[in-house]
Amino acid sequence: ENVTLMQRLVGSLVANTPEHLLQEIMFVDDQNPANTSYADVLEALHPKVKVHRNAERQGLTKAKVTGAESTTAPVIVFMEPHCIANKQWVEPLLERLMASPKLVAVPVIDSLDEDNTNVYSYLQNPWGGFSWDTGFKWGGTIGSRNHSWRSPDPFPTPALSGGILALTREWWEESGRYDAGMAEWGSENIEMSLRVWRCGGSIEIVPCSRIGHMFRKARPYSFHGEVARVNELRLALVWMPEYLPVIAKTDSTLFHYVAQSGDLSERVALRDRLQCKSMDWYMDNIYPELREDMKQYKTDMKEYS
């Protein structure tokens, strides 16, 4: 990560967050090399900055779980090191969480130019979804989806675009955190989206909260595609088992990774314990566009059992 941008993130959080609302800023050093650790530099910025160094590399998804466990605040805000917190970013999120404790509140994620991070571009109010290949996609603006919507009202989104979000610690733990069987990163945002919506919670984008995020052209770290495929398969097997034929139509090679998908019993038990609603309920009530998308994949649902 760019140390200058991390310094700017800390500065924006300290400057734009009321002191009594900011308990700590936790960075997770996921076994970075010594020359890119920056722990001393970061902790010297402010007394509320802490760095947790993992004993072994965990990958993004597990490292977020570790980071949450290393903090104690009643509200957790997940962010990324290449972000800038805009003015009054946190108050609208907290207001929504107080009104709905089982909500995942998401700021509008604006754009920081990778070549010049001083360039901050305000984006429209997009809602998020995903395709039957389980990949995230933007669905357009909320105004085109709901003609009765009026700015700056919060609005529901079927899916999280990534990991910039806020929720109560109680709901984070009750709803199952992230799937510990998912390695590195990939699919954790869709897994969380389906789990939250179907298990008694909701997800809202809050336009009065803005976070600038640097969208990178290339990853600055190694990424193993086969690991992402296993994550996709775990998502499908736990949360969309009745629609495996449709997913197979998008990419039949995904099921070559069944042997590597690991033990799913804990996540299935979580789904059953929370009495989560079905995928059909989710499409009927939260994401009807996904059912429309399914029509292009003509398949016999009895092909798989």
N, C-alpha and C positions, 0 to 999 in steps of 0.2 A: 504494500500500500504506500501511497505517497504521503510522507510524513508532514509535508506542508498542509495538505488537505485535511489530515487528521487534526493538526493544530487548529485549523480554521473551524473544523467541526466543533471542537471543544470550546473555542471562543464563541461560536454562535449559540451553543447550548447555554453557556454561562450568561451571555449577554441577553438572550431572548427567553430565558426561563426564570420566573420568579424564584428567588432563592429558597423559599419555604416549600416549593414544589419539586425541587431537584435534590434528591438524596445522594445519588452517586452516579458517576459515569464509568461504566465498566467496559474495558477493552479485553478481548480474549486473544492472547498470543498463542496461535495454534502451532507451536513448535517452529516458529519462523527462525531462519538463520540469524546469527548474532547481529549481522550488519543490517538487518531489516526488522529487528525486534522493536526498537524505539521505546522500550518500557520506561527507561529513566527519563527520556525526553518528555513523554506523555505525563508521567506522574508528577513531573516538576511544574506542569502548567497550572494546576489548581489542586487544592486539598481534596476535592471530591472525585478526582480522577484516580482510578485504580486499574491495574493490569493483572489479569490472571493468566499465568503461563501453563499450558497443558504439558503434562509429563510426556505425552506422545501425541502425534498428530491425529486429530479426530475427524477433520472435514467440517464444512460449514454448518451442516444441520446439527450434528452432535455438539459442536462447539457452542452453538446458541443455547442448547439445553444446559451445558456446563456454565455458561455465562449467567443464565437465569438463576441457577442454583447457587451461584456465588454472590448473589445480591439478596436483599431482604425487603425492599420497598413493596408496598401493597399493589402498586401498578408497575407493570413491566412495559417498556417501550423498546422494541427491537429496531435497530438502525444499522447502517453500514458505514464503514470508515470514510467512504468517499461521498459524504453528504454535507449539506449545510441546513441548519434549522432556521427557518424564517421567523419573523416577528410574530409573537403570540401564537406559536405553533402548538403548544401543549394544552392551553386552556380549553379550546373547543373539544379536544379528544377526551379530556377528563370530564367535561360536562356530559358528554354522551355516555361515558362509562358509568357515571353516577346514576344516570337515568335508566341504564340497562346493563347490569353487571355481567351478563353473559354475552356481551357484545365484543366483537373485535373491531376497533376503530382505526381507520386508515386515513392518513393525510393524503391530499393530492400531491403526487410525486412530480415535481417540476424537473427541468433539465439543466444540468451544468455542462457547459461545453468542455469536452475532454482536452482540447487544445488550449483553451483559455477558460479556466474555471471561474474567472471573474464575470463571465457572461452567464447570467441566470435568466432562463426563458420560462415564462409562465405558460403552462399547458391548459387545455380545456378540461372539462370534467368527465373523464372517461370511466366506463365501467369495464370490468374484466370478466372473461369467460375462459373456456378451453375447448379444444376439439376432441374428437373421439380417439385421437392418438395420444391424448392426455396432455398435450402441450398447451401452455397458456397462450391466449390471444386477447387483444383489446377488442371490445365489441362496438366501439364508437362512443359518442357522447351520451350522457344520461338524458339530455333534452330530446334526442332522436328516439330513445327507447321509451321515455315517459313524457308525453307532451304536457302533462299537468305539473311537471317538476318546475320549481322556481328557485333560482339562486338566492341565497347560498345554502339552501336546505341540505342536510345530509341525505344520502341516498344509498340503497342497498346495492351490493355488487355480488354476483354469483361466485366470483373467484378472486383470490389474492394474486397480485402480479408477482409478488416475491415476499421478502421478509421485513419490510418496513411497516410496522403495525404496533398498536397498543392494546393491552388487555389487562384485566385484573389478575393478580397472581393466583387468586382462588380459582378463577375460571381456567387459567392456563393449566393448573394442576388437575382440576376436576375433569377437564376435557381431554386429557391424555398427552399434553405436551406434543413434541414432534415424535414421529416413529423412530425409535432408536435403532431399528433395523435398516434404516436408510443411511447409506454411506455418502461421504463427500457432499454433493448437493444435487438437487433435481427432483421434482415432483412433490417435495415437502409442502409447497404452497398449495397445490391442488388437493393433496391429502388433507391438509388443515382446513381448506375451504369446505370440502364435502363433510368432514367430521363436525365442524362447527355448525353448519347449517342444519345438518340432519340429526344432530344430537342435542338440540335444545337451545342453540345460540343463533347469532346472526352476525353479518359483516356489513359495515357501512363505510363509505367514503365520506369524509368530512371536509367540504371545500374551504372552510375557514381556517383549516390547518394546512400549512404548506411546508414541504421539505424539498430542497434541491438535491438531485441525485445525478452523479456523473455516470452516464451510460457509456461503457467502454467499447471500443471497436474490437478488442481482442482480450482474452483472459491473460493476466500476467502470471499465471500459475498453471501447473499441470492439471489436466482433467481427463478422467478415464471414462470413455463413452460407455463401456460395458457396465460400469457401476450405475450410471444413470438409467440404463435399461432395466437393471434389477430393481431400482427404485420405482420405475414406472410399473413394473409387474407387481410389486408389493401393493402399490396403490390400487391396481385393477383387481387383484385377487381379494383384497379385504373390502373395498368399497363399491366395486362394480361387478361382482361375480356373475350376476345374471346377464350382463352385457358383454361378456368375454367374446362372443361371436362377432360383435360389431367391432370391438377393439382389434380382433384378429384380422378383420378385413382391412384395417388401416396398415397393419404391419404384422404378418404372421410370424416373422422371425423373433418377435418379442418373447414368444413362448419357448424359445430355445433356452431361456434363462431360468426355467422353473426350478432346476436343481440348485441354483444359487440364490433363490428367493428367501431362503432361511425360514425360521420358525415364525409363523403368523398367528399362533394361538393367543398371544397376549393382546394383539390388536383386535382380533375377532372377539375375544372376551370383553374388551373395552367397549366395542360396538354393541354387544349384547347387554352389557351392564348399564350403559347409558340409554338403552332402549331407542336406539337411533332409527330414524325413519328410513324408508326405502329410497332407492335411486329414482324410482317412478315418482315418489312424492317430491323429490328435489326438482325433477324436470317439470312436473305439473305446477309447482308453486314458486320456484326460485329461478329456474333456468329453462324456460320452454323452448328457447332457441336451439338448445342441444337436441331436443327431440326432432325438431325440423331438420337439423343437420344429419340425423341418423337415416333419413330417407334415402340419402345417396348411397348408403351401404346396404344394398338389398341382400339379406342373408336369412337363412333358416335358423331361428333361435334354438332349435333342437340339435344343432350340429355339435354343441359342446354341453357337457353336463358336469 
